Amino acid sequence: MAKKSKKKTTKQINNKKSKKSSKQINNNVSKKNNDPWSFVLYVLKSLPWWVIKFIDWIYTLITATIVYLLT
């Protein structure tokens, strides 16, 4: 009988921990949803550096072409 009561208490403790962690996750999600720029920053931070360098290179080529054609 001691084993059964021990199992019940560990299940109760695990349930309490999972409830706390789910509340913390919900709080973090609700905080992030309030700020519209948080998603933009998340996307920019998750991009690899070479993608950003490639976009910068393309922008530089387009700008240089426009300046060359206008002069």
HTML snippet that shows the backbone in 3Dmol.js (N, CA, C, O; Angstrom):
<script src="https://3Dmol.org/build/3Dmol-min.js"></script>
<div id="view" style="width:600px;height:400px;position:relative"></div>
<script>
const pdb = `
ATOM      1  N   MET A   1       0.812  -1.204   0.000  1.00  0.00           N
ATOM      2  CA  MET A   1       0.000   0.000   0.000  1.00  0.00           C
ATOM      3  C   MET A   1       0.853   1.264   0.000  1.00  0.00           C
ATOM      4  O   MET A   1       0.443   2.307  -0.509  1.00  0.00           O
ATOM      5  N   ALA A   2       2.018   1.154   0.567  1.00  0.00           N
ATOM      6  CA  ALA A   2       2.891   2.325   0.602  1.00  0.00           C
ATOM      7  C   ALA A   2       3.288   2.735  -0.815  1.00  0.00           C
ATOM      8  O   ALA A   2       3.435   3.926  -1.088  1.00  0.00           O
ATOM      9  N   LYS A   3       3.463   1.773  -1.716  1.00  0.00           N
ATOM     10  CA  LYS A   3       3.845   2.087  -3.088  1.00  0.00           C
ATOM     11  C   LYS A   3       2.726   2.820  -3.809  1.00  0.00           C
ATOM     12  O   LYS A   3       2.999   3.743  -4.576  1.00  0.00           O
ATOM     13  N   LYS A   4       1.489   2.441  -3.587  1.00  0.00           N
ATOM     14  CA  LYS A   4       0.373   3.098  -4.261  1.00  0.00           C
ATOM     15  C   LYS A   4       0.257   4.558  -3.831  1.00  0.00           C
ATOM     16  O   LYS A   4       0.054   5.437  -4.669  1.00  0.00           O
ATOM     17  N   SER A   5       0.382   4.818  -2.551  1.00  0.00           N
ATOM     18  CA  SER A   5       0.262   6.197  -2.090  1.00  0.00           C
ATOM     19  C   SER A   5       1.436   7.027  -2.588  1.00  0.00           C
ATOM     20  O   SER A   5       1.290   8.217  -2.866  1.00  0.00           O
ATOM     21  N   LYS A   6       2.603   6.392  -2.701  1.00  0.00           N
ATOM     22  CA  LYS A   6       3.755   7.117  -3.201  1.00  0.00           C
ATOM     23  C   LYS A   6       3.551   7.492  -4.668  1.00  0.00           C
ATOM     24  O   LYS A   6       3.900   8.599  -5.078  1.00  0.00           O
ATOM     25  N   LYS A   7       2.991   6.578  -5.457  1.00  0.00           N
ATOM     26  CA  LYS A   7       2.722   6.870  -6.855  1.00  0.00           C
ATOM     27  C   LYS A   7       1.709   7.991  -7.001  1.00  0.00           C
ATOM     28  O   LYS A   7       1.847   8.845  -7.877  1.00  0.00           O
ATOM     29  N   LYS A   8       0.697   7.994  -6.155  1.00  0.00           N
ATOM     30  CA  LYS A   8      -0.319   9.038  -6.246  1.00  0.00           C
ATOM     31  C   LYS A   8       0.295  10.394  -5.954  1.00  0.00           C
ATOM     32  O   LYS A   8      -0.021  11.373  -6.630  1.00  0.00           O
ATOM     33  N   THR A   9       1.169  10.471  -4.955  1.00  0.00           N
ATOM     34  CA  THR A   9       1.751  11.769  -4.622  1.00  0.00           C
ATOM     35  C   THR A   9       2.675  12.256  -5.734  1.00  0.00           C
ATOM     36  O   THR A   9       2.713  13.452  -6.022  1.00  0.00           O
ATOM     37  N   THR A  10       3.420  11.349  -6.361  1.00  0.00           N
ATOM     38  CA  THR A  10       4.274  11.804  -7.459  1.00  0.00           C
ATOM     39  C   THR A  10       3.430  12.259  -8.650  1.00  0.00           C
ATOM     40  O   THR A  10       3.801  13.211  -9.338  1.00  0.00           O
ATOM     41  N   LYS A  11       2.315  11.600  -8.900  1.00  0.00           N
ATOM     42  CA  LYS A  11       1.432  12.044  -9.983  1.00  0.00           C
ATOM     43  C   LYS A  11       0.850  13.414  -9.670  1.00  0.00           C
ATOM     44  O   LYS A  11       0.747  14.268 -10.551  1.00  0.00           O
ATOM     45  N   GLN A  12       0.468  13.622  -8.403  1.00  0.00           N
ATOM     46  CA  GLN A  12      -0.089  14.908  -8.027  1.00  0.00           C
ATOM     47  C   GLN A  12       0.964  15.998  -8.165  1.00  0.00           C
ATOM     48  O   GLN A  12       0.658  17.103  -8.615  1.00  0.00           O
ATOM     49  N   ILE A  13       2.199  15.698  -7.781  1.00  0.00           N
ATOM     50  CA  ILE A  13       3.268  16.680  -7.899  1.00  0.00           C
ATOM     51  C   ILE A  13       3.533  16.993  -9.366  1.00  0.00           C
ATOM     52  O   ILE A  13       3.700  18.156  -9.734  1.00  0.00           O
ATOM     53  N   ASN A  14       3.572  15.968 -10.199  1.00  0.00           N
ATOM     54  CA  ASN A  14       3.796  16.184 -11.635  1.00  0.00           C
ATOM     55  C   ASN A  14       2.664  17.001 -12.253  1.00  0.00           C
ATOM     56  O   ASN A  14       2.909  17.852 -13.108  1.00  0.00           O
ATOM     57  N   ASN A  15       1.433  16.748 -11.829  1.00  0.00           N
ATOM     58  CA  ASN A  15       0.303  17.523 -12.343  1.00  0.00           C
ATOM     59  C   ASN A  15       0.417  18.981 -11.953  1.00  0.00           C
ATOM     60  O   ASN A  15       0.124  19.870 -12.753  1.00  0.00           O
ATOM     61  N   LYS A  16       0.844  19.230 -10.719  1.00  0.00           N
ATOM     62  CA  LYS A  16       1.011  20.615 -10.271  1.00  0.00           C
ATOM     63  C   LYS A  16       2.105  21.302 -11.075  1.00  0.00           C
ATOM     64  O   LYS A  16       1.961  22.467 -11.446  1.00  0.00           O
ATOM     65  N   LYS A  17       3.201  20.591 -11.351  1.00  0.00           N
ATOM     66  CA  LYS A  17       4.283  21.184 -12.128  1.00  0.00           C
ATOM     67  C   LYS A  17       3.837  21.487 -13.545  1.00  0.00           C
ATOM     68  O   LYS A  17       4.165  22.543 -14.086  1.00  0.00           O
ATOM     69  N   SER A  18       3.095  20.575 -14.151  1.00  0.00           N
ATOM     70  CA  SER A  18       2.652  20.804 -15.526  1.00  0.00           C
ATOM     71  C   SER A  18       1.674  21.967 -15.597  1.00  0.00           C
ATOM     72  O   SER A  18       1.686  22.728 -16.564  1.00  0.00           O
ATOM     73  N   LYS A  19       0.832  22.110 -14.589  1.00  0.00           N
ATOM     74  CA  LYS A  19      -0.094  23.247 -14.573  1.00  0.00           C
ATOM     75  C   LYS A  19       0.663  24.560 -14.464  1.00  0.00           C
ATOM     76  O   LYS A  19       0.317  25.541 -15.124  1.00  0.00           O
ATOM     77  N   LYS A  20       1.705  24.578 -13.623  1.00  0.00           N
ATOM     78  CA  LYS A  20       2.491  25.796 -13.480  1.00  0.00           C
ATOM     79  C   LYS A  20       3.216  26.129 -14.770  1.00  0.00           C
ATOM     80  O   LYS A  20       3.234  27.284 -15.195  1.00  0.00           O
ATOM     81  N   SER A  21       3.810  25.131 -15.390  1.00  0.00           N
ATOM     82  CA  SER A  21       4.549  25.397 -16.621  1.00  0.00           C
ATOM     83  C   SER A  21       3.613  25.848 -17.737  1.00  0.00           C
ATOM     84  O   SER A  21       3.982  26.714 -18.530  1.00  0.00           O
ATOM     85  N   SER A  22       2.417  25.283 -17.815  1.00  0.00           N
ATOM     86  CA  SER A  22       1.479  25.712 -18.854  1.00  0.00           C
ATOM     87  C   SER A  22       1.013  27.143 -18.605  1.00  0.00           C
ATOM     88  O   SER A  22       0.794  27.899 -19.552  1.00  0.00           O
ATOM     89  N   LYS A  23       0.862  27.514 -17.347  1.00  0.00           N
ATOM     90  CA  LYS A  23       0.492  28.900 -17.045  1.00  0.00           C
ATOM     91  C   LYS A  23       1.603  29.846 -17.450  1.00  0.00           C
ATOM     92  O   LYS A  23       1.339  30.919 -17.993  1.00  0.00           O
ATOM     93  N   GLN A  24       2.865  29.456 -17.189  1.00  0.00           N
ATOM     94  CA  GLN A  24       3.983  30.308 -17.568  1.00  0.00           C
ATOM     95  C   GLN A  24       4.062  30.445 -19.082  1.00  0.00           C
ATOM     96  O   GLN A  24       4.317  31.537 -19.589  1.00  0.00           O
ATOM     97  N   ILE A  25       3.852  29.371 -19.799  1.00  0.00           N
ATOM     98  CA  ILE A  25       3.879  29.429 -21.255  1.00  0.00           C
ATOM     99  C   ILE A  25       2.765  30.340 -21.759  1.00  0.00           C
ATOM    100  O   ILE A  25       2.991  31.156 -22.653  1.00  0.00           O
ATOM    101  N   ASN A  26       1.574  30.212 -21.202  1.00  0.00           N
ATOM    102  CA  ASN A  26       0.457  31.062 -21.620  1.00  0.00           C
ATOM    103  C   ASN A  26       0.755  32.518 -21.341  1.00  0.00           C
ATOM    104  O   ASN A  26       0.420  33.382 -22.151  1.00  0.00           O
ATOM    105  N   ASN A  27       1.384  32.809 -20.202  1.00  0.00           N
ATOM    106  CA  ASN A  27       1.731  34.191 -19.888  1.00  0.00           C
ATOM    107  C   ASN A  27       2.751  34.729 -20.880  1.00  0.00           C
ATOM    108  O   ASN A  27       2.638  35.874 -21.318  1.00  0.00           O
ATOM    109  N   ASN A  28       3.750  33.920 -21.242  1.00  0.00           N
ATOM    110  CA  ASN A  28       4.757  34.370 -22.185  1.00  0.00           C
ATOM    111  C   ASN A  28       4.156  34.599 -23.567  1.00  0.00           C
ATOM    112  O   ASN A  28       4.516  35.561 -24.244  1.00  0.00           O
ATOM    113  N   VAL A  29       3.271  33.750 -23.981  1.00  0.00           N
ATOM    114  CA  VAL A  29       2.637  33.894 -25.290  1.00  0.00           C
ATOM    115  C   VAL A  29       1.779  35.151 -25.317  1.00  0.00           C
ATOM    116  O   VAL A  29       1.796  35.893 -26.300  1.00  0.00           O
ATOM    117  N   SER A  30       1.040  35.392 -24.262  1.00  0.00           N
ATOM    118  CA  SER A  30       0.177  36.568 -24.244  1.00  0.00           C
ATOM    119  C   SER A  30       1.011  37.851 -24.226  1.00  0.00           C
ATOM    120  O   SER A  30       0.603  38.859 -24.804  1.00  0.00           O
ATOM    121  N   LYS A  31       2.162  37.824 -23.575  1.00  0.00           N
ATOM    122  CA  LYS A  31       3.019  39.008 -23.571  1.00  0.00           C
ATOM    123  C   LYS A  31       3.583  39.250 -24.965  1.00  0.00           C
ATOM    124  O   LYS A  31       3.649  40.395 -25.412  1.00  0.00           O
ATOM    125  N   LYS A  32       3.990  38.191 -25.659  1.00  0.00           N
ATOM    126  CA  LYS A  32       4.552  38.349 -26.990  1.00  0.00           C
ATOM    127  C   LYS A  32       3.493  38.813 -27.981  1.00  0.00           C
ATOM    128  O   LYS A  32       3.808  39.567 -28.903  1.00  0.00           O
ATOM    129  N   ASN A  33       2.263  38.389 -27.817  1.00  0.00           N
ATOM    130  CA  ASN A  33       1.206  38.768 -28.751  1.00  0.00           C
ATOM    131  C   ASN A  33       0.821  40.231 -28.620  1.00  0.00           C
ATOM    132  O   ASN A  33       0.235  40.796 -29.543  1.00  0.00           O
ATOM    133  N   ASN A  34       1.137  40.855 -27.496  1.00  0.00           N
ATOM    134  CA  ASN A  34       0.791  42.252 -27.317  1.00  0.00           C
ATOM    135  C   ASN A  34       1.681  43.168 -28.149  1.00  0.00           C
ATOM    136  O   ASN A  34       1.258  44.260 -28.526  1.00  0.00           O
ATOM    137  N   ASP A  35       2.898  42.741 -28.436  1.00  0.00           N
ATOM    138  CA  ASP A  35       3.838  43.568 -29.165  1.00  0.00           C
ATOM    139  C   ASP A  35       3.923  43.103 -30.619  1.00  0.00           C
ATOM    140  O   ASP A  35       4.385  41.992 -30.879  1.00  0.00           O
ATOM    141  N   PRO A  36       3.493  43.920 -31.554  1.00  0.00           N
ATOM    142  CA  PRO A  36       3.515  43.467 -32.953  1.00  0.00           C
ATOM    143  C   PRO A  36       4.930  43.336 -33.510  1.00  0.00           C
ATOM    144  O   PRO A  36       5.141  42.577 -34.455  1.00  0.00           O
ATOM    145  N   TRP A  37       5.905  44.053 -32.953  1.00  0.00           N
ATOM    146  CA  TRP A  37       7.271  43.991 -33.466  1.00  0.00           C
ATOM    147  C   TRP A  37       8.012  42.758 -32.972  1.00  0.00           C
ATOM    148  O   TRP A  37       9.068  42.421 -33.508  1.00  0.00           O
ATOM    149  N   SER A  38       7.487  42.082 -31.970  1.00  0.00           N
ATOM    150  CA  SER A  38       8.184  40.903 -31.454  1.00  0.00           C
ATOM    151  C   SER A  38       8.255  39.800 -32.514  1.00  0.00           C
ATOM    152  O   SER A  38       9.252  39.083 -32.600  1.00  0.00           O
ATOM    153  N   PHE A  39       7.211  39.668 -33.309  1.00  0.00           N
ATOM    154  CA  PHE A  39       7.226  38.668 -34.373  1.00  0.00           C
ATOM    155  C   PHE A  39       8.251  39.031 -35.443  1.00  0.00           C
ATOM    156  O   PHE A  39       8.962  38.162 -35.949  1.00  0.00           O
ATOM    157  N   VAL A  40       8.324  40.298 -35.781  1.00  0.00           N
ATOM    158  CA  VAL A  40       9.289  40.748 -36.787  1.00  0.00           C
ATOM    159  C   VAL A  40      10.709  40.488 -36.302  1.00  0.00           C
ATOM    160  O   VAL A  40      11.546  39.999 -37.061  1.00  0.00           O
ATOM    161  N   LEU A  41      10.981  40.807 -35.058  1.00  0.00           N
ATOM    162  CA  LEU A  41      12.310  40.567 -34.502  1.00  0.00           C
ATOM    163  C   LEU A  41      12.615  39.079 -34.429  1.00  0.00           C
ATOM    164  O   LEU A  41      13.750  38.665 -34.665  1.00  0.00           O
ATOM    165  N   TYR A  42      11.625  38.288 -34.110  1.00  0.00           N
ATOM    166  CA  TYR A  42      11.820  36.838 -34.047  1.00  0.00           C
ATOM    167  C   TYR A  42      12.206  36.290 -35.421  1.00  0.00           C
ATOM    168  O   TYR A  42      13.107  35.459 -35.530  1.00  0.00           O
ATOM    169  N   VAL A  43      11.526  36.755 -36.465  1.00  0.00           N
ATOM    170  CA  VAL A  43      11.817  36.282 -37.821  1.00  0.00           C
ATOM    171  C   VAL A  43      13.219  36.719 -38.236  1.00  0.00           C
ATOM    172  O   VAL A  43      13.966  35.933 -38.820  1.00  0.00           O
ATOM    173  N   LEU A  44      13.580  37.965 -37.940  1.00  0.00           N
ATOM    174  CA  LEU A  44      14.905  38.454 -38.318  1.00  0.00           C
ATOM    175  C   LEU A  44      16.015  37.724 -37.576  1.00  0.00           C
ATOM    176  O   LEU A  44      17.070  37.448 -38.148  1.00  0.00           O
ATOM    177  N   LYS A  45      15.786  37.415 -36.320  1.00  0.00           N
ATOM    178  CA  LYS A  45      16.801  36.705 -35.542  1.00  0.00           C
ATOM    179  C   LYS A  45      16.928  35.255 -35.962  1.00  0.00           C
ATOM    180  O   LYS A  45      17.993  34.656 -35.811  1.00  0.00           O
ATOM    181  N   SER A  46      15.859  34.687 -36.484  1.00  0.00           N
ATOM    182  CA  SER A  46      15.912  33.278 -36.854  1.00  0.00           C
ATOM    183  C   SER A  46      16.490  33.053 -38.253  1.00  0.00           C
ATOM    184  O   SER A  46      16.795  31.917 -38.615  1.00  0.00           O
ATOM    185  N   LEU A  47      16.645  34.127 -39.050  1.00  0.00           N
ATOM    186  CA  LEU A  47      17.229  33.981 -40.379  1.00  0.00           C
ATOM    187  C   LEU A  47      18.732  33.734 -40.269  1.00  0.00           C
ATOM    188  O   LEU A  47      19.400  34.323 -39.419  1.00  0.00           O
ATOM    189  N   PRO A  48      19.257  32.872 -41.117  1.00  0.00           N
ATOM    190  CA  PRO A  48      20.710  32.688 -41.133  1.00  0.00           C
ATOM    191  C   PRO A  48      21.416  33.957 -41.645  1.00  0.00           C
ATOM    192  O   PRO A  48      20.816  34.759 -42.360  1.00  0.00           O
ATOM    193  N   TRP A  49      22.662  34.124 -41.281  1.00  0.00           N
ATOM    194  CA  TRP A  49      23.389  35.344 -41.647  1.00  0.00           C
ATOM    195  C   TRP A  49      23.565  35.459 -43.156  1.00  0.00           C
ATOM    196  O   TRP A  49      23.580  36.568 -43.691  1.00  0.00           O
ATOM    197  N   TRP A  50      23.700  34.325 -43.853  1.00  0.00           N
ATOM    198  CA  TRP A  50      23.964  34.388 -45.286  1.00  0.00           C
ATOM    199  C   TRP A  50      22.737  34.862 -46.068  1.00  0.00           C
ATOM    200  O   TRP A  50      22.873  35.430 -47.152  1.00  0.00           O
ATOM    201  N   VAL A  51      21.549  34.632 -45.524  1.00  0.00           N
ATOM    202  CA  VAL A  51      20.330  35.130 -46.192  1.00  0.00           C
ATOM    203  C   VAL A  51      20.300  36.652 -46.121  1.00  0.00           C
ATOM    204  O   VAL A  51      19.966  37.322 -47.098  1.00  0.00           O
ATOM    205  N   ILE A  52      20.644  37.179 -44.978  1.00  0.00           N
ATOM    206  CA  ILE A  52      20.660  38.638 -44.804  1.00  0.00           C
ATOM    207  C   ILE A  52      21.733  39.258 -45.695  1.00  0.00           C
ATOM    208  O   ILE A  52      21.509  40.302 -46.306  1.00  0.00           O
ATOM    209  N   LYS A  53      22.907  38.611 -45.769  1.00  0.00           N
ATOM    210  CA  LYS A  53      23.973  39.116 -46.634  1.00  0.00           C
ATOM    211  C   LYS A  53      23.545  39.088 -48.112  1.00  0.00           C
ATOM    212  O   LYS A  53      23.850  40.011 -48.867  1.00  0.00           O
ATOM    213  N   PHE A  54      22.847  38.039 -48.509  1.00  0.00           N
ATOM    214  CA  PHE A  54      22.387  37.937 -49.896  1.00  0.00           C
ATOM    215  C   PHE A  54      21.389  39.042 -50.216  1.00  0.00           C
ATOM    216  O   PHE A  54      21.476  39.664 -51.274  1.00  0.00           O
ATOM    217  N   ILE A  55      20.452  39.289 -49.326  1.00  0.00           N
ATOM    218  CA  ILE A  55      19.467  40.362 -49.530  1.00  0.00           C
ATOM    219  C   ILE A  55      20.172  41.709 -49.607  1.00  0.00           C
ATOM    220  O   ILE A  55      19.814  42.549 -50.433  1.00  0.00           O
ATOM    221  N   ASP A  56      21.167  41.921 -48.756  1.00  0.00           N
ATOM    222  CA  ASP A  56      21.922  43.167 -48.772  1.00  0.00           C
ATOM    223  C   ASP A  56      22.681  43.323 -50.087  1.00  0.00           C
ATOM    224  O   ASP A  56      22.759  44.420 -50.639  1.00  0.00           O
ATOM    225  N   TRP A  57      23.236  42.230 -50.582  1.00  0.00           N
ATOM    226  CA  TRP A  57      23.978  42.258 -51.843  1.00  0.00           C
ATOM    227  C   TRP A  57      23.061  42.610 -53.008  1.00  0.00           C
ATOM    228  O   TRP A  57      23.425  43.418 -53.863  1.00  0.00           O
ATOM    229  N   ILE A  58      21.881  42.012 -53.048  1.00  0.00           N
ATOM    230  CA  ILE A  58      20.907  42.312 -54.101  1.00  0.00           C
ATOM    231  C   ILE A  58      20.484  43.780 -54.040  1.00  0.00           C
ATOM    232  O   ILE A  58      20.403  44.454 -55.067  1.00  0.00           O
ATOM    233  N   TYR A  59      20.218  44.267 -52.833  1.00  0.00           N
ATOM    234  CA  TYR A  59      19.832  45.678 -52.652  1.00  0.00           C
ATOM    235  C   TYR A  59      20.945  46.597 -53.152  1.00  0.00           C
ATOM    236  O   TYR A  59      20.673  47.609 -53.798  1.00  0.00           O
ATOM    237  N   THR A  60      22.206  46.244 -52.853  1.00  0.00           N
ATOM    238  CA  THR A  60      23.337  47.057 -53.296  1.00  0.00           C
ATOM    239  C   THR A  60      23.442  47.063 -54.823  1.00  0.00           C
ATOM    240  O   THR A  60      23.695  48.106 -55.425  1.00  0.00           O
ATOM    241  N   LEU A  61      23.249  45.911 -55.441  1.00  0.00           N
ATOM    242  CA  LEU A  61      23.301  45.855 -56.906  1.00  0.00           C
ATOM    243  C   LEU A  61      22.203  46.694 -57.543  1.00  0.00           C
ATOM    244  O   LEU A  61      22.457  47.416 -58.507  1.00  0.00           O
ATOM    245  N   ILE A  62      21.003  46.606 -57.024  1.00  0.00           N
ATOM    246  CA  ILE A  62      19.883  47.387 -57.575  1.00  0.00           C
ATOM    247  C   ILE A  62      20.141  48.877 -57.406  1.00  0.00           C
ATOM    248  O   ILE A  62      19.911  49.657 -58.330  1.00  0.00           O
ATOM    249  N   THR A  63      20.616  49.272 -56.236  1.00  0.00           N
ATOM    250  CA  THR A  63      20.893  50.685 -55.976  1.00  0.00           C
ATOM    251  C   THR A  63      22.007  51.192 -56.885  1.00  0.00           C
ATOM    252  O   THR A  63      21.914  52.288 -57.438  1.00  0.00           O
ATOM    253  N   ALA A  64      23.060  50.391 -57.038  1.00  0.00           N
ATOM    254  CA  ALA A  64      24.167  50.807 -57.904  1.00  0.00           C
ATOM    255  C   ALA A  64      23.713  50.923 -59.354  1.00  0.00           C
ATOM    256  O   ALA A  64      24.146  51.833 -60.062  1.00  0.00           O
ATOM    257  N   THR A  65      22.859  50.028 -59.803  1.00  0.00           N
ATOM    258  CA  THR A  65      22.345  50.085 -61.172  1.00  0.00           C
ATOM    259  C   THR A  65      21.503  51.339 -61.385  1.00  0.00           C
ATOM    260  O   THR A  65      21.626  52.003 -62.415  1.00  0.00           O
ATOM    261  N   ILE A  66      20.662  51.659 -60.432  1.00  0.00           N
ATOM    262  CA  ILE A  66      19.818  52.862 -60.548  1.00  0.00           C
ATOM    263  C   ILE A  66      20.698  54.124 -60.579  1.00  0.00           C
ATOM    264  O   ILE A  66      20.461  55.026 -61.383  1.00  0.00           O
ATOM    265  N   VAL A  67      21.697  54.182 -59.716  1.00  0.00           N
ATOM    266  CA  VAL A  67      22.583  55.353 -59.687  1.00  0.00           C
ATOM    267  C   VAL A  67      23.359  55.450 -60.996  1.00  0.00           C
ATOM    268  O   VAL A  67      23.534  56.547 -61.526  1.00  0.00           O
ATOM    269  N   TYR A  68      23.821  54.331 -61.519  1.00  0.00           N
ATOM    270  CA  TYR A  68      24.565  54.330 -62.788  1.00  0.00           C
ATOM    271  C   TYR A  68      23.688  54.817 -63.944  1.00  0.00           C
ATOM    272  O   TYR A  68      24.136  55.592 -64.788  1.00  0.00           O
ATOM    273  N   LEU A  69      22.440  54.357 -63.974  1.00  0.00           N
ATOM    274  CA  LEU A  69      21.545  54.735 -65.070  1.00  0.00           C
ATOM    275  C   LEU A  69      21.128  56.203 -64.977  1.00  0.00           C
ATOM    276  O   LEU A  69      20.886  56.842 -66.001  1.00  0.00           O
ATOM    277  N   LEU A  70      21.044  56.732 -63.780  1.00  0.00           N
ATOM    278  CA  LEU A  70      20.613  58.118 -63.622  1.00  0.00           C
ATOM    279  C   LEU A  70      21.746  59.133 -63.836  1.00  0.00           C
ATOM    280  O   LEU A  70      21.487  60.325 -64.006  1.00  0.00           O
ATOM    281  N   THR A  71      22.971  58.670 -63.829  1.00  0.00           N
ATOM    282  CA  THR A  71      24.076  59.630 -64.012  1.00  0.00           C
ATOM    283  C   THR A  71      24.617  59.623 -65.409  1.00  0.00           C
ATOM    284  O   THR A  71      25.544  60.373 -65.716  1.00  0.00           O
TER     285      THR A  71
END
`;
const viewer = $3Dmol.createViewer("view");
viewer.addModel(pdb, "pdb");
viewer.setStyle({}, {cartoon: {color: "spectrum"}});
viewer.zoomTo();
viewer.render();
</script>
